[in-house]
């Protein structure tokens, strides 16, 4: 049953007048009558009775009317849904994120996305930055939030936020009494860090910057997560150089101080295919509007 034949049938069934139904469909009456006849032939049943008193539905016509309305409504819903997905206003958006994106960026972007694009269902999954490129290539995600730099020359990197560095210190550490800590004060201090393989790009950049500043990094302990790292700092095991947004985690026993004398920013970026999907483009637009540092993200150095 063609949709245009069903539309012709429903119009006549609701108007019970071929002339009015034809005007409603912007047709002349002969083509409308022909469409109804084609539908009757296809179904092998008369759908209307025509006599001097007018037009009325036959029992088969009455049986068809509700289903025809349903089919036409479903077809319209399908059309609208396809248009919304094609424009980025519908469908499922799979986004991977590194832990640093949960401090400020995601808490700002997710509510905006849900408010402005309620037809998009967001699927979030935590992945290390180095794993996100392969997830995009495999089609498991459309967009990743990574700590730049990452090794993915076949993909597009969109810098979103650059963060200043801070020092996370045990609350009783002598340096905690200062308002600002100089990078030279970190020399030979016991250091607590997340394992380098968790975020290798960021770890390598931080290590190089500290060495360039003449700081000897004495590793006291390495952890699998930043939450565990903060717990060890609170326990007095050592200090760490972190992104400024980690203040949002608010761990008791840990204080954060600005770090002076080191020229390095942690760049949070979005990773996408060279041609992002419409949904990914919508996410990027919201993320650019929600970045919180007040400083545009620079292209990370390799």
C-alpha positions in Angstrom: 0.0 0.0 0.0 1.6 3.2 -1.1 1.5 6.1 1.3 0.0 8.5 -1.2 -2.9 6.1 -1.8 -3.5 5.8 2.0 -3.4 9.6 2.2 -6.1 9.8 -0.5 -8.2 7.2 1.3 -8.0 9.0 4.7 -8.8 12.3 3.2 -12.0 11.0 1.5 -12.9 8.9 4.7 -12.6 12.1 6.9 -14.4 14.4 4.4 -16.9 11.9 3.1 -16.8 14.0 -0.1 -14.5 13.5 -3.0 -14.5 17.2 -4.0 -13.6 18.5 -0.5 -10.9 15.7 -0.1 -9.4 16.7 -3.5 -9.2 20.3 -2.5 -7.6 19.3 0.8 -4.9 17.3 -1.1 -4.5 20.0 -3.7 -5.7 17.6 -6.4 -8.4 17.6 -9.0 -11.2 15.0 -8.4 -10.4 12.6 -11.2 -6.8 11.7 -10.0 -8.1 11.4 -6.4 -10.9 8.9 -7.6 -8.2 7.0 -9.5 -6.0 6.7 -6.4 -8.9 5.4 -4.3 -9.7 2.9 -7.0 -6.1 1.7 -7.2 -6.1 1.1 -3.4 -9.4 -0.8 -3.6 -8.0 -3.0 -6.4 -4.8 -3.7 -4.4 -6.9 -4.7 -1.4 -9.6 -6.5 -3.3 -12.3 -4.7 -1.4 -14.6 -1.7 -1.9 -13.8 1.0 0.7 -16.6 3.4 0.0 -20.3 3.3 -1.0 -21.3 6.1 -3.4 -25.0 6.9 -3.9 -27.2 10.0 -4.2 -27.0 10.7 -0.5 -23.2 10.9 -0.7 -20.2 8.9 0.3 -19.9 6.4 3.2 -17.4 3.9 4.4 -17.9 0.2 3.9 -17.0 -2.2 6.7 -13.6 -2.9 5.0 -13.1 0.9 4.8 -13.9 1.3 8.5 -11.5 -1.5 9.3 -8.7 0.2 7.3 -9.2 3.8 8.5 -7.6 3.4 12.0 -4.7 1.4 10.6 -4.2 3.9 7.7 -4.0 6.8 10.1 -1.5 4.8 12.2 0.7 4.0 9.2 0.7 7.6 8.0 1.6 8.9 11.5 4.5 6.3 11.8 5.7 7.4 8.4 5.7 11.0 9.5 7.5 10.2 12.7 10.1 8.3 10.8 10.6 11.2 8.4 11.0 13.7 11.4 13.4 11.3 13.2 15.6 10.9 10.1 15.8 14.7 9.7 16.7 15.2 13.3 19.5 12.6 13.2 20.8 14.0 9.9 20.9 17.5 11.4 22.5 16.4 14.7 19.4 16.9 16.8 18.6 13.2 17.3 20.1 9.8 17.7 22.8 8.4 20.0 26.0 10.3 20.6 28.8 8.0 22.0 31.4 10.1 23.7 34.6 8.8 25.5 36.3 10.9 28.1 39.5 11.0 30.1 39.2 11.7 33.8 40.4 15.3 33.5 37.3 16.1 31.4 35.1 15.2 34.4 36.4 18.0 36.6 34.8 21.0 34.8 34.2 20.4 31.1 31.7 17.6 31.2 29.7 19.0 34.1 29.2 22.1 32.0 28.6 20.5 28.6 26.2 17.6 29.5 23.4 19.8 30.9 23.7 22.2 27.9 23.4 19.2 25.5 20.4 17.8 27.3 18.7 21.2 27.4 19.4 22.2 23.8 19.3 18.8 22.1 16.8 16.7 24.0 16.4 14.3 21.1 20.1 13.3 21.4 20.8 10.4 23.8 24.3 10.7 25.2 26.3 7.6 25.9 29.4 8.3 28.0 32.3 5.9 28.5 35.6 6.4 30.3 38.7 5.6 28.2 42.3 6.6 28.4 43.3 9.2 25.8 45.6 6.7 24.0 42.7 4.3 23.6 40.2 6.7 22.2 41.7 7.0 18.7 41.2 3.3 18.1 37.6 3.5 19.4 36.8 6.3 16.9 38.4 4.2 14.1 36.3 1.2 15.1 33.1 3.3 15.2 32.5 2.6 18.9 32.5 6.4 19.6 31.9 9.5 17.6 34.0 11.9 19.8 36.6 11.6 22.5 37.7 14.0 25.1 41.5 13.6 25.5 44.5 15.1 27.2 46.6 16.4 24.2 48.8 15.6 22.6 47.7 12.2 21.2 49.2 10.2 18.4 46.4 10.2 15.8 47.4 12.0 12.7 44.5 10.5 10.7 41.9 12.1 13.0 41.0 15.7 13.8 42.1 17.3 17.2 39.9 20.2 18.4 41.5 22.0 21.4 38.9 23.1 23.9 40.4 24.1 27.2 43.9 24.8 28.4 44.5 24.6 32.1 47.2 26.1 34.3 49.2 23.8 36.5 48.9 23.7 40.3 50.7 21.8 43.1 48.7 19.4 45.2 50.3 19.3 48.6 49.6 17.6 51.9 47.9 20.1 54.1 50.7 20.0 56.7 53.5 20.4 54.1 55.7 23.5 54.7 55.0 24.7 51.1 51.2 24.7 51.9 51.7 27.9 53.9 52.6 29.8 50.7 50.1 31.4 48.4 52.2 30.5 45.3 54.8 27.8 44.9 57.8 28.2 42.6 58.8 25.3 40.5 62.3 25.3 42.0 60.8 24.5 45.4 59.7 21.1 44.0 63.3 19.9 43.5 63.9 16.5 45.0 60.6 16.6 46.8 58.8 13.2 47.1 56.4 12.9 44.2 53.1 11.0 43.9 51.9 10.5 40.4 49.5 8.6 38.2 51.2 5.8 36.2 52.7 7.3 33.0 50.9 4.8 30.8 47.5 6.1 31.9 48.0 9.4 30.1 51.4 9.1 28.4 51.2 12.3 26.4 50.5 14.4 29.4 52.9 12.6 31.7 55.8 13.0 29.2 55.1 16.7 28.7 55.0 17.3 32.5 58.2 15.3 33.1 60.0 17.2 30.3 58.9 20.6 31.6 60.0 19.8 35.2 63.4 18.6 34.0 63.8 21.7 31.8 63.2 23.8 34.9 66.0 21.9 36.7 63.6 19.9 39.0 64.6 16.4 40.0 61.5 14.3 40.2 61.8 11.8 43.1 58.9 9.3 42.6 57.6 8.1 46.0 54.5 6.3 44.7 52.5 5.8 41.4 48.8 5.1 41.3 46.2 4.0 38.8 43.8 6.9 39.4 43.9 10.5 40.4 41.5 9.8 43.3 44.0 7.4 44.7 46.8 9.9 44.1 45.0 12.6 46.1 44.5 10.1 48.9 48.2 9.4 49.1 49.0 13.1 49.1 46.5 13.6 51.9 48.4 10.8 53.8 51.6 12.8 53.4 53.4 10.4 51.0 54.3 13.3 48.7 53.1 16.1 46.4 52.1 16.3 42.8 51.8 18.6 39.8 48.3 18.6 38.6 45.8 20.5 36.4 44.2 23.4 38.2 40.7 22.0 37.7 41.5 19.2 40.2 40.6 21.7 42.9 37.0 20.6 42.1 37.6 17.2 43.7 38.1 18.9 47.1 40.0 16.2 48.9 40.3 16.8 52.7 43.9 17.0 53.7 45.1 18.3 50.3 45.7 21.9 49.4 46.3 23.3 45.9 48.6 26.1 45.2 49.4 27.9 41.9 52.7 26.9 40.3 55.1 29.6 39.1 58.0 29.3 36.8 56.9 26.5 34.5 55.6 27.1 31.0 53.2 24.3 30.4 49.4 24.0 30.0 47.3 20.9 30.1 45.2 20.9 26.9 41.9 19.2 26.9 40.8 18.5 23.3 38.1 16.7 21.4 39.2 14.0 19.0 36.9 13.2 16.0 37.1 11.8 12.5 38.2 14.3 9.9 34.6 14.9 9.1 32.7 14.8 12.4 29.1 13.7 12.5 26.4 16.4 12.9 25.9 15.2 16.5 29.6 15.5 17.2 29.7 19.0 15.6 26.8 20.0 17.9 28.8 18.7 21.0 31.9 20.6 19.9 29.9 23.9 19.5 28.5 23.5 23.1 31.9 22.6 24.5 33.6 25.6 22.9 30.9 27.8 24.5 31.3 26.1 27.9 35.0 26.2 28.3 35.8 27.8 31.7 39.4 29.0 31.7 38.8 32.3 30.0 41.8 31.5 27.9 41.5 29.9 24.4 43.1 26.5 24.1 46.3 26.5 22.1 47.3 23.8 19.7 49.3 21.4 21.8 53.0 21.1 21.0 54.3 17.7 19.8 
